[in-house]
Amino acid sequence: MKKIASTLSVFLFASMLVRSQTQTSWNGKSCAVVLTYDDGLNVDLTNVVPALDSVGLKGTFYISDYFNGLNAQIPGWRKAAIKGHELANHTVWHACEGGRAGREFVKEYDLRFYTVKRMVDETRAMNNILKAIDGKNERTFAYPCGDEKIHDTAYIDYLKNDVIAARGVRPEMLTVDRVNLYDIGCYMINGQSGEQLIELAKEAMQKHALLVFLFHGVGGEHALNVSLTAHHQLLQFLKNNQKNIWVAPMLDVAKYIKSHQPQKSSHEKI
């Protein structure tokens, strides 16, 4: 009886240790940081990719084509993918829910007039476009404007066989075991200083959490913007602290999270 009790105690201790390591370790480091850039702006190729390459870090670029600029960008995106940057899905037309304050920019592509099937088809079409650019099959997704529903339906439920993870816009830092792969939180950046960006990274280290940055303009081209100086300061801090911070594309981090969470059943298709 004592032997059984002793064996059980060892098992419970080992289970607790594994759980603790799962919650606090990110690929052997204190935290994970994902640098995401939305909309497929021209500054992504002129400002961001060169900045990331200069310090050896990889970013995730959520690409759409609402401004009809993707065709001219294809050679640049192809080169970025070869260098290890992630080309990710932000739908073709970046449809958002209009009809309310702050959404005056929503014109033709208004989620109020979409069906779930239309959104699913558009997202799958962007997957095909991105594959034609980089030849890859696996994608992550970002909800345009953070809108996750069409009327009262969460359309991601019909895309879970098409994308590995989806980034939302809720600001949060969570440990591996608590991340919702289809509603990953992030911190939207608009005008913060380099010091403020670095403080977020330090907080992630303290919490042993995932930190996702959401950038739009970097040095211009978008109303939501961060200066080149602030962006550079963040990248330098991340580079100098790679011993404790795992900086990786969203796809890699999502796969890591999935491997450290209980497996779920397959999902419905449309």
LINNORWO-V259215 format. One record per residue. N is the residue number from 0. SS is DSSP state (@ for helix, = for strand, . for the rest). OMEGA is omega in radians with two decimals (* if undefined). Layout:
n->[N,N]
ss->[SS,SS]
omega->[OMEGA,OMEGA]
This chain:
n->[0,1,2,3,4,5,6,7,8,9,10,11,12,13,14,15,16,17,18,19,20,21,22,23,24,25,26,27,28,29,30,31,32,33,34,35,36,37,38,39,40,41,42,43,44,45,46,47,48,49,50,51,52,53,54,55,56,57,58,59,60,61,62,63,64,65,66,67,68,69,70,71,72,73,74,75,76,77,78,79,80,81,82,83,84,85,86,87,88,89,90,91,92,93,94,95,96,97,98,99,100,101,102,103,104,105,106,107,108,109,110,111,112,113,114,115,116,117,118,119,120,121,122,123,124,125,126,127,128,129,130,131,132,133,134,135,136,137,138,139,140,141,142,143,144,145,146,147,148,149,150,151,152,153,154,155,156,157,158,159,160,161,162,163,164,165,166,167,168,169,170,171,172,173,174,175,176,177,178,179,180,181,182,183,184,185,186,187,188,189,190,191,192,193,194,195,196,197,198,199,200,201,202,203,204,205,206,207,208,209,210,211,212,213,214,215,216,217,218,219,220,221,222,223,224,225,226,227,228,229,230,231,232,233,234,235,236,237,238,239,240,241,242,243,244,245,246,247,248,249,250,251,252,253,254,255,256,257,258,259,260,261,262,263,264,265,266,267,268,269]
ss->[.,@,@,@,@,@,@,@,@,@,@,@,@,@,@,@,@,@,@,@,@,@,@,@,.,=,.,.,=,.,=,=,=,=,=,=,=,=,=,.,.,@,@,@,@,@,@,@,@,@,@,@,@,@,@,.,.,.,.,=,=,=,=,.,.,.,.,.,.,@,@,@,@,@,@,@,@,@,@,@,@,@,.,.,.,=,=,=,=,.,.,.,.,.,.,=,.,.,.,.,.,.,.,.,.,.,.,.,.,=,@,@,@,.,.,@,@,@,@,@,@,@,@,@,@,@,@,@,@,@,@,@,@,@,.,.,.,.,.,=,=,=,.,@,@,@,.,.,=,=,.,.,=,=,@,@,@,@,.,.,.,.,.,.,=,=,=,.,.,.,.,.,.,=,.,@,@,@,.,.,.,.,.,=,.,.,=,=,.,.,.,.,.,@,@,@,@,@,@,@,@,@,@,@,@,@,@,.,.,=,=,=,=,=,=,.,=,=,.,.,.,.,.,.,=,=,.,@,@,@,@,@,@,@,@,@,@,@,@,@,.,.,.,.,=,=,=,.,.,@,@,@,@,@,@,@,@,@,@,.,.,.,.,.,.,.,.,.,.,.]
omega->[3.13,-3.13,3.11,-3.14,3.12,3.12,3.13,3.13,3.12,3.13,-3.14,3.12,3.13,3.12,3.12,-3.14,3.12,3.13,3.13,-3.14,3.12,-3.07,-2.99,-3.07,3.07,-3.12,3.13,-3.13,-3.01,-3.08,3.07,3.08,3.06,3.12,-3.12,-3.08,-2.99,2.91,-3.11,-3.11,3.10,-3.14,3.07,-3.10,-3.09,-3.07,-2.94,-3.10,3.08,3.13,3.11,-3.13,-3.09,3.13,3.08,3.11,-3.12,-3.14,3.06,-3.08,3.13,-2.93,2.95,-3.09,-3.09,-3.14,3.07,3.13,-3.01,-3.09,-3.14,-3.08,-2.98,3.12,3.14,3.13,3.13,3.11,3.14,3.14,3.12,-3.14,3.07,3.08,-3.10,2.99,-2.99,-2.93,3.07,-3.05,-3.13,-2.96,3.05,-3.13,3.11,3.11,3.14,3.05,3.09,-3.08,-3.14,-3.14,3.13,-3.13,-3.13,-3.10,-3.03,-3.02,-3.02,-3.10,3.11,-3.10,3.07,2.86,3.09,-3.13,3.13,-3.13,3.12,3.14,-3.13,3.12,3.10,3.10,3.11,3.03,-3.14,3.12,-3.12,3.09,3.10,3.13,-3.02,3.09,-3.06,-3.09,-3.05,-3.11,2.81,-2.97,3.00,-3.14,3.05,-3.12,-3.10,-3.12,-3.01,-3.09,2.93,-2.95,-3.14,-3.06,3.06,-3.00,3.13,3.13,-3.12,-3.09,-3.03,2.99,-3.09,3.13,-3.07,-3.11,3.14,3.13,3.05,3.14,-3.14,-3.13,3.11,3.03,-3.07,3.04,-3.04,-3.02,-3.03,-3.08,3.00,-3.04,-3.13,3.00,-3.09,-3.12,3.12,3.09,-3.13,-3.04,3.11,3.05,-3.13,3.08,3.06,3.14,3.13,3.10,3.14,3.10,3.09,3.12,3.11,3.11,3.11,3.09,-3.13,-3.09,-3.06,-2.95,3.01,3.06,3.10,3.04,3.04,3.08,2.91,3.08,3.01,-3.03,3.06,3.06,-3.14,3.13,3.03,-2.93,3.00,-3.10,3.07,-3.13,-3.14,3.12,3.13,3.14,3.10,-3.11,3.12,3.12,-3.13,3.12,-3.09,-3.10,-3.12,3.08,-3.08,-3.07,3.05,3.11,-3.05,3.06,-3.12,-3.12,-3.14,-3.13,3.13,3.10,3.12,3.12,-3.11,-3.12,-3.13,3.06,3.09,-3.14,3.12,-3.11,3.12,-3.00,-3.10,3.08,3.05,*]
